[in-house]
Amino acid sequence: MMDIGEIPEGLVEAQLRFNGDAGREFIAALPERAARFLERWELRCVAGPPLHGVTALVLPVERADGSAAVLKLVSLDEESVGEPVALRAWGGRGCVRLLEHDAETGTLLLERLDERQHLSALAQRDSRRAVGVVGELLARLTAVPAPAGLRGLGEIAAQMLQDVPRAAGLLVEERERRLLRDCAAAVAEVADEPGDRLLHWDLHYDNVLAGDREPWLAIDPKPLAGDPGFDLLPAIVNNFRPQEVRWRFDLLTETVGLDRERARAWTLGRVLQNCLWDVEDGEEHLDEDQLTVAEALLGR
């Protein structure tokens, strides 16, 4: 059985910070859960360090037939609970393949991609090509209608608009208050048509890995039902370069095949979401990168 000391310190710290006692329970249960699913799905751990994000431990394994896979042990929340639903709907087209899933715990068995090759490495060398890769993946992923039961962008947008007056009142600078309200005004124009496509929501460069059957594949969705324009911001702010905001937005909208004005409004909505989270966390100033994106899309 995995020893508790083998669990990456970064995962432990994240769980304790964000989930408190529930996070402590999740960490404590990981060795037993790993052993249970290794046995149930006839897996063997292979050489290689365990991987992790904020909510999951990922172990490299080998299946009974000798094929490579990863065992993903998840701390379920409202963002991650829809991952197997989205992966089934996509069926490996543009994304990692789902091999097994346990509904009770959220544990996933996934095809193994090359965790040493993230799109972020390409982005350092060729920003335009990296943005193009994300656009090509989003065009495929968002072509799929969202399955029933996923979080909806309409509810998220309505809550954001409700939260704006209070959040604006907590900001120190007038420029930031004005931008927050302008982002909200853009969202209000499209909020009654939130869309019905299957969104990844978190397609930043480190969530795109090299694969054998396709050059690049998406991992780790936090799925939503909504408008594809809400999916563009990660590729605009990754490896952020202010002078690239406009051409990145143009390339993404063209590649995904979006109405430019609707995409602009929903991208401002994504900026709004991030800014509201910052205020909720006690910030009195907004992130400068987010403000730069908003000003560029608002033509300032």
JOGIBEL-V566904 format. One record per backbone hydrogen bond with DSSP energy under -0.5 kcal/mol. NH is the residue of the N-H (numbers start at 1). CO is the residue of the C=O. Records with the same first field share a line. If there is no record, write none. Layout:
BEGIN
NH: CO + CO
END
This chain:
BEGIN
6: 3
7: 4
11: 8
12: 8
13: 9
14: 10
15: 11
16: 12
17: 13
18: 14
19: 15
20: 15 + 16
22: 19
23: 19
24: 20
25: 21
26: 22
27: 23
28: 24
29: 25
30: 26 + 27
33: 29
34: 30
35: 31
36: 32
37: 33
38: 34
39: 35
40: 36
41: 37
42: 39
43: 38
44: 62
46: 60
51: 58
53: 56
57: 73
58: 51
59: 57 + 71
61: 69
62: 44
63: 67
66: 63
69: 61
70: 110
71: 59
72: 70 + 108
73: 57 + 71
74: 72
75: 55
76: 74
81: 77
83: 80
86: 82
87: 83
88: 84
89: 85
90: 86
91: 87
92: 87
93: 90
94: 92
96: 218
99: 97 + 109
100: 109
102: 107
103: 101
106: 102
108: 72
109: 100
110: 70
111: 97
112: 68
113: 111
114: 210
115: 113
117: 114
118: 116
119: 205 + 208
121: 118
122: 118
123: 119
124: 120
125: 121 + 122
126: 122
130: 126
131: 127
132: 128
133: 129
134: 130
135: 131
136: 132
137: 133
138: 134
139: 135
140: 136
141: 137
142: 138
143: 140
144: 141
146: 196
150: 147
153: 225
156: 152
157: 153
158: 154
159: 155
160: 156
161: 157
162: 158
163: 159
164: 160
165: 161
167: 163
168: 164
169: 165
170: 166 + 167
171: 167 + 168
172: 284
177: 173
178: 174
179: 175
180: 176
181: 177
182: 178
183: 179
184: 180
185: 181
186: 182
187: 183
188: 184
189: 185
190: 186 + 187
191: 187
193: 190
197: 226
198: 144
199: 197 + 224
204: 202
207: 204
208: 205
209: 217
210: 114 + 117
211: 214 + 215
217: 209
218: 94
219: 207
222: 200
224: 199
225: 151
226: 197 + 224
227: 194
230: 227
231: 228
232: 229
235: 232
236: 232 + 233
237: 233
238: 234
240: 237
244: 241
245: 242
248: 244
249: 245
250: 246
251: 247
252: 248
253: 249
254: 250
255: 251
256: 252
257: 253
258: 253
263: 259
264: 260
265: 261
266: 262
267: 263
268: 264
269: 265
270: 266
271: 267
272: 268
273: 269
274: 270
275: 271
276: 272
277: 273
278: 274
279: 275
280: 276
281: 277
282: 279
283: 278
291: 287
292: 288
293: 289
294: 290
295: 291
296: 292
297: 293
298: 294
299: 296
300: 295
END
